[in-house]
Amino acid sequence: MYFASDNTGPVHPNVMAALARANEGYAMPYGADDIMAQVTTRIREIFEAPEAAVYLVATGTAANSISLATLTRPFDTIFCSPEAHIHEDECNAPEFYTGGAKLTLVPAEDAKMSSDALRNSIAGEETRGVHGPQRGPVSITNVTERGTVYSVAEIKALCDVAKGFDLPVHLDGARFANALVALGCTPAEMTWKAGVDVVSFGGTKNGCMGVEAVIFFDPKHAWEFELRRKRGGHLFSKNRFLAAQMLAYLEGDLWLDLARQANAANARLVRGLKQIDGIVFLHEPDANMSFAGWARAGHQRLHDAGAAYYIWEGQLDGDNPDEILTARMVADWSMSDENVDRFIALARG
């Protein structure tokens, strides 16, 4: 019953096997390995982008921050939602890698920016000349940090606003696969066809050990990204071990199968919890993450039975058994129906 996060789950056996195969013999370093060449070809095929520049890093923070730095000047501001991972969870890494660019938080509902809110926020900048920040990229997170998903139409609307101001768009896709299967669209439709310029394509939270791809649909950004990746300490010498994970992840559409499993586990959990009086969901879950509140006594019962840490707001220990504590529950690809049903049964009491 481990719903703490999808990055706490196991690595898929296919990925582990691929790492073992990559460990045999020798390979050229720094991305010149044959496996990386296969990854580049496969990602270009998946995204219908034959000229795309494809790079691998080990963490989502590196993928987001270095790609944004490639698009952002130090005196710019990046537009994002208040719940964006680049704002809430990356220890100012985007500001660090961009050389000091700030973040402008666009009002959002259920962690999703509207095109009108984005337009107003962008229009509100560059009003102070040299004294204020200049307009920089727009960053969209899909799946959002509240478990909601932007539709293709919503992404396009945001991109249209950005393009109206001649601004590039970054998509934080740490849970890209989960959003994609929830929408039932193609990778191209969710990215460059909607107007996205660069995407952080996540693998770590969906069955890999630690790998994220950065995909620039316009290769003009490639060389600057390469320099920034090296300067930022994220160019792996033994790149083949990143590439082996990504290739196994993509082969046979494993990445889509794992996302479907995670989304289905969360849907099963949500259906069960919604049938219990006293449990209220904060956002309508669209993928593999959900937020809900219920009484402390129910949380204590779950924890006593072995449910792993998942509380988002509030303290498990307390005198009032009826106080509502908020749970953040994330299902990964390996979550079994049995564990989901046990969690539901314990929550019911």
C-alpha positions, 0 to 999 in steps of 0.5 A, spaced: 500 500 500 505 504 497 502 511 495 507 516 497 509 517 490 511 514 483 518 515 484 518 510 490 516 504 486 521 499 483 524 499 476 521 495 471 525 488 469 526 490 462 529 496 464 534 492 469 535 487 464 537 492 459 542 495 464 545 489 465 546 488 457 549 495 456 554 493 462 557 488 457 564 490 453 565 497 451 562 503 448 563 510 446 562 515 452 558 522 452 552 520 448 556 517 442 554 510 444 550 506 439 544 505 444 543 513 444 543 513 436 537 508 437 534 512 442 534 518 438 531 515 432 526 512 436 524 518 440 524 522 433 519 516 430 514 517 436 514 524 436 513 525 428 519 529 429 525 527 424 529 533 426 528 533 433 535 534 438 534 529 443 538 528 449 538 524 456 539 527 463 538 523 470 533 527 473 527 531 472 530 537 475 536 537 470 531 536 464 527 542 466 532 547 468 537 546 463 532 546 457 529 552 460 536 555 461 537 554 454 531 558 452 531 564 457 536 570 458 538 572 466 533 578 466 527 574 463 521 571 467 518 564 466 511 564 466 508 558 470 503 556 475 504 556 482 503 549 483 509 547 478 514 543 480 519 548 477 516 553 483 515 548 488 520 542 488 526 544 485 530 549 490 531 554 485 534 550 480 531 554 474 533 560 477 540 558 478 541 554 471 538 561 468 543 565 471 538 569 475 531 569 471 525 569 476 519 565 475 512 569 474 506 565 477 500 565 473 493 564 477 491 557 476 485 553 478 486 545 479 494 547 478 492 549 470 493 556 467 488 558 463 489 562 456 486 568 459 490 568 465 496 567 462 495 573 457 494 577 463 500 575 466 505 576 460 501 583 458 503 585 465 510 584 464 515 589 460 511 595 463 517 598 467 522 598 462 529 596 464 527 596 471 523 590 471 524 583 468 523 581 461 518 576 458 521 569 457 518 562 456 512 559 458 512 552 462 506 548 462 506 541 467 502 535 464 500 531 468 500 537 473 502 537 480 495 536 483 494 530 478 490 534 473 491 534 466 491 539 460 487 537 454 490 538 447 486 544 446 488 547 453 495 546 451 494 549 444 491 555 447 496 557 452 501 556 446 497 560 442 498 566 447 505 565 448 506 565 440 502 571 440 508 574 444 513 571 441 515 566 447 517 559 447 514 554 450 516 548 455 513 542 457 514 539 464 513 531 462 515 528 468 509 524 468 508 525 460 506 518 459 500 518 464 498 525 461 498 522 454 494 515 455 489 519 459 488 524 453 488 518 448 492 523 443 499 522 440 506 525 443 506 530 437 499 532 438 500 534 445 507 537 444 510 540 437 503 540 433 500 544 439 506 549 439 511 546 444 518 548 443 521 543 448 519 537 452 522 534 458 520 527 457 520 523 463 522 516 465 524 515 472 517 516 475 514 510 470 518 504 471 526 507 469 531 507 474 533 514 473 533 517 466 529 523 462 529 525 455 530 533 453 527 534 446 528 540 442 523 540 436 527 546 433 535 543 433 537 550 433 537 550 440 542 543 440 549 546 441 547 551 447 543 545 450 549 541 450 554 546 452 549 548 458 548 540 460 556 540 460 557 546 464 552 544 469 555 537 470 549 533 467 553 530 461 554 523 463 561 519 461 557 513 461 551 515 457 549 508 455 546 507 462 542 512 461 540 510 454 539 503 455 534 505 460 530 509 455 531 504 449 528 499 454 522 504 456 520 505 449 521 498 446 514 495 445 511 501 447 512 499 454 512 506 457 505 506 455 503 500 458 506 502 464 502 509 464 496 505 463 497 500 469 498 506 474 492 510 471 488 504 472 490 503 479 489 510 481 482 510 478 480 504 482 483 507 488 478 513 486 472 509 485 473 506 491 474 512 496 469 516 493 464 511 495 466 512 503 462 517 506 467 523 509 472 522 504 472 529 499 477 529 493 480 536 492 481 535 485 478 531 480 483 526 478 485 525 471 491 520 471 495 517 476 495 522 482 489 524 487 488 528 493 483 527 498 481 529 505 478 525 511 479 524 518 485 523 522 482 516 525 482 513 518 489 515 516 491 512 523 488 506 521 491 505 515 498 507 517 497 502 523 496 497 518 502 498 514 500 504 509 506 508 507 507 515 508 502 519 504 499 525 508 500 531 504 497 536 509 496 535 517 500 531 522 498 524 523 499 524 531 494 529 534 488 529 539 482 530 535 480 524 531 475 527 527 480 533 524 481 532 516 488 531 514 489 531 506 492 525 503 496 525 496 496 519 493 500 517 487 500 510 484 505 507 480 506 501 474 507 496 479 501 497 484 496 491 484 489 491 485 489 487 491 493 493 495 488 498 492 482 494 495 486 493 501 487 500 502 480 502 500 477 497 505 482 500 511 479 507 509 472 504 510 474 502 517 
